[in-house]
Structure formats: structure tokens, C-alpha cells
Amino acid sequence: MATVRGEVRIDRIVEKWHALARRRLAYMRELERSGRWKHYCTQEQLVSQLHEAERVAEIWAALAGGASGLAPRTDLRSPRNSVSRGLPIDTGAIIAYLKSVQQR
């Protein structure tokens, strides 16, 4: 991938954010598995945060160009019962933007 000012590689940035999203998802799954979530939030909040962590990991996997290793979903929006109702994220637009930045 091309570099931009200061020799920053966009692909490395995306990989780092993808790794962070995977670590967050692993942490949320560990909270769920161990039952420690009961100390921090309600079950509804846990489910919402878990769905959000999965959604973010899928988005960064798509941006990184790799398979996420998660069960495929048809959309990347938050579930309807989610506490934080996110807007649909257009990964195509994000990828196009990152490519345009690389070409500068």
C-alpha cells in the first residue's frame, strides 16, 4: 500500500485498529463466559456491548481486507434492541476514502 505524509502506512493503521477490535471482542466474550459482567452491567447492556464489539470487529476486518472469522451477518448495523443505536456504516465509502488518501 502507498504511504502518505510522514511515511505512515494506512494498511498498518487499519491492522492495528483491527487488532484492537479483536482484543475488545475477546475481552467481552471472556466477561460473558466468566460471569464477571454481572459486576459491571445488566444482561441487556452486555448483549448490546457484545453485538457492538462484533460489529466493529467485522468492520475493521472488512477494511483490513481479511476474513473476520466471525459468523457472517448481512448488515453491519447494531441490533434493534441495542442500547446504542448506531447508524449503518458504509464500509465501501470508508475503503474508497482510505484508497484516496493513499494516492495523495
GROMACS elastic network, one bead per residue, 0.5 to 0.9 nm:
[ bonds ]
;  ai    aj funct       b0    kb
    1     9     6  0.70232   500
    1    10     6  0.73609   500
    1    11     6  0.65734   500
    1    99     6  0.88955   500
    1   102     6  0.72641   500
    2     8     6  0.88820   500
    2     9     6  0.67359   500
    2    10     6  0.76763   500
    2    11     6  0.86479   500
    2    99     6  0.87680   500
    2   101     6  0.89417   500
    2   102     6  0.52037   500
    2   103     6  0.67466   500
    2   104     6  0.87992   500
    3     6     6  0.80869   500
    3     7     6  0.54125   500
    3     8     6  0.55937   500
    3    10     6  0.68892   500
    3   101     6  0.88023   500
    3   102     6  0.59487   500
    3   103     6  0.80847   500
    3   104     6  0.85061   500
    4     7     6  0.56187   500
    4     8     6  0.55967   500
    4     9     6  0.67390   500
    4    10     6  0.77795   500
    4   101     6  0.71904   500
    4   102     6  0.59513   500
    4   103     6  0.78563   500
    4   104     6  0.66389   500
    5     8     6  0.64907   500
    5   104     6  0.85945   500
    8    11     6  0.89114   500
    8    12     6  0.80346   500
    8    13     6  0.80748   500
    9    12     6  0.54150   500
    9    13     6  0.66037   500
    9    14     6  0.89270   500
    9   102     6  0.82348   500
   10    13     6  0.50726   500
   10    14     6  0.62350   500
   10    15     6  0.85903   500
   10    98     6  0.72836   500
   10    99     6  0.87999   500
   10   101     6  0.83894   500
   10   102     6  0.70675   500
   11    14     6  0.51084   500
   11    15     6  0.60983   500
   11    16     6  0.86421   500
   11    63     6  0.89197   500
   11    64     6  0.69709   500
   12    16     6  0.61831   500
   12    17     6  0.87014   500
   12    64     6  0.89864   500
   13    16     6  0.51861   500
   13    17     6  0.63398   500
   13    18     6  0.85735   500
   14    17     6  0.51796   500
   14    18     6  0.60382   500
   14    19     6  0.85737   500
   14    60     6  0.69588   500
   14    61     6  0.87364   500
   14    63     6  0.69002   500
   14    64     6  0.58337   500
   15    19     6  0.61304   500
   15    20     6  0.86173   500
   15    60     6  0.79200   500
   15    61     6  0.84032   500
   15    63     6  0.86968   500
   15    64     6  0.60414   500
   16    19     6  0.50542   500
   16    20     6  0.62216   500
   16    21     6  0.86623   500
   17    21     6  0.61493   500
   17    22     6  0.86072   500
   17    57     6  0.89291   500
   17    60     6  0.68653   500
   18    21     6  0.50618   500
   18    22     6  0.62187   500
   18    23     6  0.86632   500
   18    56     6  0.85068   500
   18    57     6  0.63850   500
   18    58     6  0.86567   500
   18    59     6  0.83818   500
   18    61     6  0.61312   500
   18    63     6  0.84034   500
   18    64     6  0.71411   500
   19    22     6  0.50756   500
   19    23     6  0.62162   500
   19    24     6  0.86575   500
   19    57     6  0.84320   500
   19    60     6  0.85656   500
   20    23     6  0.50864   500
   20    24     6  0.62073   500
   20    25     6  0.86317   500
   20    57     6  0.85060   500
   21    24     6  0.50923   500
   21    25     6  0.61918   500
   21    26     6  0.86292   500
   21    53     6  0.68622   500
   21    54     6  0.82762   500
   21    56     6  0.63873   500
   21    58     6  0.86940   500
   21    60     6  0.73145   500
   22    25     6  0.50474   500
   22    26     6  0.61314   500
   22    27     6  0.85693   500
   22    53     6  0.80870   500
   22    54     6  0.83567   500
   22    56     6  0.86952   500
   22    57     6  0.57604   500
   22    60     6  0.89926   500
   22    68     6  0.89289   500
   23    26     6  0.50220   500
   23    27     6  0.61118   500
   23    28     6  0.86352   500
   24    27     6  0.50313   500
   24    28     6  0.62149   500
   24    29     6  0.86318   500
   24    53     6  0.65900   500
   24    57     6  0.85189   500
   25    28     6  0.51016   500
   25    29     6  0.61572   500
   25    30     6  0.85526   500
   25    50     6  0.69960   500
   25    52     6  0.88319   500
   25    53     6  0.51597   500
   25    54     6  0.62782   500
   25    56     6  0.87537   500
   25    57     6  0.72066   500
   26    29     6  0.51072   500
   26    30     6  0.61177   500
   26    31     6  0.86548   500
   26    53     6  0.89319   500
   27    30     6  0.50603   500
   27    31     6  0.62429   500
   27    32     6  0.86707   500
   28    31     6  0.50740   500
   28    32     6  0.62834   500
   28    33     6  0.86552   500
   28    37     6  0.84809   500
   28    46     6  0.80342   500
   28    49     6  0.75926   500
   28    50     6  0.60234   500
   28    53     6  0.75862   500
   29    32     6  0.50011   500
   29    33     6  0.60509   500
   29    34     6  0.85351   500
   29    50     6  0.72517   500
   30    34     6  0.59381   500
   30    35     6  0.82568   500
   30    36     6  0.83987   500
   30    37     6  0.89981   500
   31    34     6  0.53749   500
   31    35     6  0.58850   500
   31    36     6  0.52485   500
   31    37     6  0.52060   500
   31    38     6  0.87361   500
   31    46     6  0.87679   500
   32    35     6  0.53414   500
   32    36     6  0.69427   500
   32    37     6  0.60907   500
   32    38     6  0.88567   500
   32    46     6  0.76577   500
   32    47     6  0.89395   500
   32    50     6  0.86789   500
   33    36     6  0.80648   500
   33    37     6  0.88521   500
   34    37     6  0.77857   500
   35    38     6  0.61560   500
   35    39     6  0.84326   500
   36    39     6  0.57672   500
   36    40     6  0.74681   500
   37    40     6  0.52842   500
   37    41     6  0.59796   500
   37    42     6  0.76575   500
   37    43     6  0.78987   500
   37    46     6  0.69589   500
   38    41     6  0.57563   500
   38    42     6  0.64920   500
   38    43     6  0.75112   500
   38    46     6  0.88249   500
   39    42     6  0.85865   500
   40    46     6  0.88686   500
   41    44     6  0.80974   500
   41    45     6  0.59484   500
   41    46     6  0.64152   500
   42    45     6  0.51754   500
   42    46     6  0.62478   500
   42    47     6  0.87327   500
   43    47     6  0.61810   500
   43    48     6  0.85442   500
   44    47     6  0.51911   500
   44    48     6  0.61578   500
   44    49     6  0.86160   500
   44    81     6  0.85148   500
   44    82     6  0.80005   500
   44    83     6  0.80353   500
   45    48     6  0.50146   500
   45    49     6  0.60614   500
   45    50     6  0.84502   500
   45    82     6  0.79613   500
   45    83     6  0.69444   500
   46    49     6  0.51150   500
   46    50     6  0.59813   500
   46    51     6  0.85267   500
   47    50     6  0.50568   500
   47    51     6  0.61179   500
   47    52     6  0.85155   500
   47    82     6  0.78598   500
   48    51     6  0.52271   500
   48    52     6  0.61513   500
   48    53     6  0.86333   500
   48    78     6  0.81690   500
   48    79     6  0.78039   500
   48    81     6  0.76325   500
   48    83     6  0.61610   500
   48    84     6  0.74525   500
   49    53     6  0.60655   500
   49    54     6  0.85783   500
   49    82     6  0.82061   500
   49    83     6  0.85168   500
   49    84     6  0.86359   500
   50    53     6  0.50853   500
   50    54     6  0.62086   500
   50    55     6  0.85821   500
   51    54     6  0.50882   500
   51    55     6  0.60916   500
   51    56     6  0.86132   500
   51    78     6  0.69002   500
   51    79     6  0.72585   500
   51    82     6  0.80356   500
   52    55     6  0.50122   500
   52    56     6  0.61139   500
   52    57     6  0.85164   500
   52    77     6  0.87239   500
   52    78     6  0.64052   500
   52    79     6  0.85098   500
   52    82     6  0.84082   500
   52    84     6  0.84342   500
   52    86     6  0.88835   500
   53    56     6  0.52024   500
   53    57     6  0.60960   500
   53    58     6  0.85819   500
   54    57     6  0.51349   500
   54    58     6  0.61539   500
   54    59     6  0.86588   500
   54    70     6  0.78327   500
   55    58     6  0.51414   500
   55    59     6  0.62477   500
   55    60     6  0.87824   500
   55    73     6  0.89881   500
   55    76     6  0.58281   500
   55    77     6  0.72417   500
   55    78     6  0.71790   500
   56    59     6  0.50537   500
   56    60     6  0.62487   500
   56    61     6  0.84857   500
   56    76     6  0.82825   500
   57    60     6  0.52662   500
   57    61     6  0.60349   500
   57    62     6  0.86053   500
   57    68     6  0.70750   500
   57    70     6  0.87361   500
   58    62     6  0.61652   500
   58    63     6  0.86166   500
   58    67     6  0.83210   500
   58    68     6  0.57133   500
   58    69     6  0.86850   500
   58    70     6  0.74896   500
   58    72     6  0.87241   500
   58    73     6  0.89480   500
   58    76     6  0.76958   500
   59    62     6  0.51358   500
   59    63     6  0.62348   500
   59    64     6  0.85722   500
   59    68     6  0.86502   500
   59    76     6  0.73294   500
   59    89     6  0.83340   500
   59    91     6  0.69124   500
   60    64     6  0.59315   500
   60    65     6  0.84061   500
   60    66     6  0.87972   500
   60    68     6  0.83451   500
   61    64     6  0.50050   500
   61    65     6  0.61029   500
   61    66     6  0.53323   500
   61    67     6  0.60553   500
   61    68     6  0.51137   500
   61    69     6  0.88748   500
   62    65     6  0.50090   500
   62    66     6  0.61291   500
   62    67     6  0.70834   500
   62    68     6  0.74297   500
   62    91     6  0.74281   500
   62    95     6  0.87493   500
   63    66     6  0.77717   500
   63    91     6  0.70939   500
   63    92     6  0.86835   500
   63    94     6  0.77016   500
   63    95     6  0.62055   500
   63    98     6  0.89671   500
   64    67     6  0.86196   500
   66    69     6  0.88639   500
   67    70     6  0.80769   500
   68    71     6  0.83412   500
   68    72     6  0.86429   500
   69    72     6  0.84766   500
   70    73     6  0.87225   500
   72    75     6  0.89652   500
   73    76     6  0.70326   500
   75    78     6  0.86555   500
   75    88     6  0.80202   500
   75    89     6  0.89762   500
   76    79     6  0.89582   500
   76    88     6  0.64818   500
   76    89     6  0.66476   500
   76    90     6  0.86348   500
   76    91     6  0.89434   500
   77    80     6  0.86486   500
   77    85     6  0.82076   500
   77    86     6  0.63922   500
   77    87     6  0.65085   500
   77    89     6  0.69483   500
   78    81     6  0.82567   500
   78    82     6  0.62978   500
   78    84     6  0.75747   500
   78    85     6  0.60250   500
   78    86     6  0.56663   500
   78    87     6  0.77396   500
   78    88     6  0.78753   500
   79    82     6  0.53090   500
   79    83     6  0.89512   500
   79    85     6  0.76378   500
   79    86     6  0.87832   500
   80    83     6  0.85018   500
   80    85     6  0.72537   500
   81    84     6  0.87558   500
   81    85     6  0.82246   500
   82    85     6  0.58826   500
   82    86     6  0.86217   500
   86    89     6  0.83016   500
   89    92     6  0.87870   500
   89    93     6  0.86588   500
   89    94     6  0.85572   500
   90    93     6  0.54607   500
   90    94     6  0.66103   500
   90    95     6  0.88830   500
   91    95     6  0.60679   500
   91    96     6  0.84881   500
   92    95     6  0.51475   500
   92    96     6  0.61215   500
   92    97     6  0.85745   500
   93    96     6  0.50338   500
   93    97     6  0.60995   500
   93    98     6  0.86263   500
   94    97     6  0.50693   500
   94    98     6  0.62157   500
   94    99     6  0.86458   500
   95    98     6  0.51171   500
   95    99     6  0.62026   500
   95   100     6  0.86328   500
   96    99     6  0.51293   500
   96   100     6  0.61949   500
   96   101     6  0.86983   500
   97   100     6  0.50745   500
   97   101     6  0.62493   500
   97   102     6  0.86897   500
   98   101     6  0.51128   500
   98   102     6  0.62975   500
   98   103     6  0.88792   500
   99   102     6  0.50552   500
   99   103     6  0.64516   500
  100   103     6  0.52452   500
  100   104     6  0.67658   500
  101   104     6  0.54858   500
